Amino acid sequence: MYQKPDPPGSPADCADGVVWLRPEYQGRQGELVTLAAGARLVGVSAAAVSNWQNRYAEDFPALVLLTGPPHKRTKWVVAVELVAFARDQRTRERDRTGPRSPQRPGAEIAAEQTAHYEEVLRTLTEREQRQKEALARTRAAKRAAEEKLTRARARLTAEVDAVARLGIPAARMTTTTTEKETRP
């Protein structure tokens, strides 16, 4: 049913860039759709519609209207014809694939998923336990470091208090110590 349009420049090629290939649809433009819009209408890509037009030229809906400049025409077809053709294409594709192999039983799939998630849960539980143990070791090390810091601060405070009781200024004590170490 595909009709080749007249070549550009022919009498059918109008000055406004509109060529009617099926004049019975003049005035019924609401029934028409571009190939790109038709692809969206039937849920396929524009490339799929273009492939259908090339592969099944005899069965593809006849073009109704061409618009635009001669080197880049927009092609229009009757929407219901394109939808019917697309439905037939999908039926053909199902028939070509032949009988499908039986699907795995749902119970088998569910059993595999259950086993998988049980293994994931076991692994995560082990990881959690290792992390708990590591956290306990870290907390114990932190407590020990805090105790050592407390003892070191107490020693420092005691030393500073002892120096203050002797009445030696901290600056003089440092100088005196340095002088004593450097004297012969």
C-alpha positions as CSV (number, residue, x, y, z in Angstrom):
1,M,0.0,0.0,0.0
2,Y,3.0,2.3,0.3
3,Q,2.9,4.9,-2.5
4,K,6.0,6.6,-3.6
5,P,5.5,10.4,-3.6
6,D,6.0,12.4,-6.7
7,P,9.5,13.6,-7.1
8,P,10.2,17.2,-5.8
9,G,9.4,19.8,-8.4
10,S,6.5,17.8,-9.9
11,P,3.1,19.4,-10.4
12,A,1.9,17.6,-7.2
13,D,4.5,19.4,-5.2
14,C,2.8,22.5,-3.9
15,A,4.5,25.8,-3.3
16,D,3.6,25.7,0.4
17,G,5.5,22.3,0.9
18,V,2.3,20.2,1.3
19,V,1.8,17.2,-0.9
20,W,-1.5,15.2,-0.5
21,L,-0.9,11.5,-1.5
22,R,-4.4,10.5,-0.4
23,P,-6.7,13.5,-1.1
24,E,-9.7,11.8,0.5
25,Y,-8.2,12.9,3.9
26,Q,-8.0,16.6,3.1
27,G,-10.0,18.3,5.8
28,R,-9.6,15.3,8.1
29,Q,-6.2,16.2,9.4
30,G,-7.3,15.2,13.0
31,E,-7.2,11.5,11.9
32,L,-3.5,11.8,10.8
33,V,-0.3,11.4,12.8
34,T,3.3,11.9,11.9
35,L,5.5,8.8,11.9
36,A,7.4,10.1,15.0
37,A,4.2,10.9,16.9
38,G,2.8,7.5,15.7
39,A,5.8,5.8,17.2
40,R,5.0,7.4,20.6
41,L,1.4,6.5,20.1
42,V,2.1,2.8,19.7
43,G,5.0,2.7,22.2
44,V,7.9,2.1,20.0
45,S,10.9,4.1,18.8
46,A,10.8,6.3,15.7
47,A,13.5,4.0,14.3
48,A,11.2,1.0,14.7
49,V,8.5,2.7,12.7
50,S,11.0,3.6,10.0
51,N,12.2,0.0,9.9
52,W,8.6,-1.2,9.5
53,Q,8.1,1.2,6.6
54,N,11.2,-0.1,4.9
55,R,10.8,-3.8,5.6
56,Y,7.1,-4.2,5.1
57,A,6.5,-1.6,2.3
58,E,3.4,-3.5,1.0
59,D,1.7,-3.8,4.4
60,F,2.7,-0.5,6.0
61,P,0.0,2.1,6.0
62,A,0.0,4.3,2.9
63,L,1.4,7.8,3.4
64,V,-1.4,10.4,3.3
65,L,0.5,13.7,3.4
66,L,4.0,15.0,3.0
67,T,4.9,18.4,4.5
68,G,8.0,20.5,4.7
69,P,10.8,21.2,2.3
70,P,11.5,18.6,-0.4
71,H,14.8,17.4,1.1
72,K,13.3,16.7,4.6
73,R,9.7,15.8,4.4
74,T,7.5,15.0,7.4
75,K,5.4,11.9,6.7
76,W,1.8,11.6,7.8
77,V,-0.3,8.4,8.0
78,V,-3.8,7.6,9.3
79,A,-3.4,7.0,13.1
80,V,-5.8,4.0,13.3
81,E,-4.1,2.3,10.4
82,L,-0.7,2.7,12.1
83,V,-2.1,1.4,15.4
84,A,-3.5,-1.7,13.6
85,F,-0.3,-2.3,11.8
86,A,1.7,-2.1,15.1
87,R,-0.7,-4.6,16.7
88,D,-0.2,-7.0,13.8
89,Q,3.6,-6.5,14.1
90,R,3.6,-7.5,17.8
91,T,1.5,-10.5,17.0
92,R,4.0,-11.5,14.3
93,E,6.9,-11.1,16.7
94,R,5.3,-13.3,19.3
95,D,4.6,-15.9,16.6
96,R,8.2,-15.8,15.4
97,T,9.7,-16.4,18.8
98,G,7.9,-19.8,19.0
99,P,7.0,-21.6,22.1
100,R,8.8,-20.4,25.2
101,S,10.5,-22.7,27.5
102,P,8.7,-23.2,30.7
103,Q,9.5,-20.8,33.5
104,R,11.0,-22.0,36.8
105,P,8.4,-22.6,39.5
106,G,7.9,-19.6,41.7
107,A,8.6,-21.8,44.8
108,E,12.0,-22.6,43.5
109,I,12.8,-19.0,42.9
110,A,11.5,-18.0,46.3
111,A,13.6,-20.8,47.9
112,E,16.8,-19.5,46.2
113,Q,16.0,-16.0,47.3
114,T,15.4,-17.1,50.8
115,A,18.7,-19.0,50.9
116,H,20.5,-16.0,49.5
117,Y,19.2,-13.6,52.0
118,E,19.8,-16.0,54.9
119,E,23.5,-16.1,53.8
120,V,23.6,-12.3,53.5
121,L,22.1,-12.1,57.0
122,R,24.6,-14.6,58.4
123,T,27.5,-12.6,56.9
124,L,26.2,-9.3,58.2
125,T,25.7,-10.7,61.7
126,E,29.3,-12.0,61.7
127,R,30.5,-8.6,60.6
128,E,28.4,-6.9,63.3
129,Q,29.9,-9.2,65.9
130,R,33.5,-8.5,64.8
131,Q,32.7,-4.7,64.8
132,K,31.2,-5.0,68.3
133,E,34.4,-6.7,69.5
134,A,36.6,-4.1,67.8
135,L,34.5,-1.3,69.4
136,A,34.9,-2.9,72.8
137,R,38.7,-3.0,72.3
138,T,38.7,0.6,71.2
139,R,36.7,1.7,74.2
140,A,39.0,-0.2,76.6
141,A,42.0,1.4,75.0
142,K,40.3,4.8,75.2
143,R,39.6,4.3,78.9
144,A,43.2,3.3,79.6
145,A,44.5,6.4,77.7
146,E,42.1,8.6,79.7
147,E,43.4,7.1,83.0
148,K,47.0,7.7,81.9
149,L,46.2,11.2,80.9
150,T,44.5,11.8,84.3
151,R,47.6,10.5,86.1
152,A,49.9,12.6,83.9
153,R,47.9,15.7,84.6
154,A,47.9,15.0,88.3
155,R,51.8,14.5,88.3
156,L,52.1,17.8,86.3
157,T,49.9,19.6,88.8
158,A,51.8,18.2,91.7
159,E,55.1,19.3,90.2
160,V,53.8,22.8,89.5
161,D,52.5,23.0,93.1
162,A,55.8,21.8,94.5
163,V,57.7,24.5,92.6
164,A,55.2,27.1,93.7
165,R,55.6,26.1,97.4
166,L,59.4,26.4,97.1
167,G,58.8,30.0,95.8
168,I,60.9,29.5,92.7
169,P,59.3,31.3,89.7
170,A,58.9,29.0,86.8
171,A,60.9,31.3,84.5
172,R,63.9,31.4,87.0
173,M,63.7,27.7,87.6
174,T,64.2,27.0,83.8
175,T,67.1,29.5,83.7
176,T,68.8,28.1,86.8
177,T,68.5,24.6,85.5
178,T,69.9,25.5,82.2
179,E,72.9,27.4,83.8
180,K,73.7,24.5,86.2
181,E,73.8,22.1,83.3
182,T,76.1,24.3,81.2
183,R,78.6,25.2,84.1
184,P,81.7,23.1,84.4
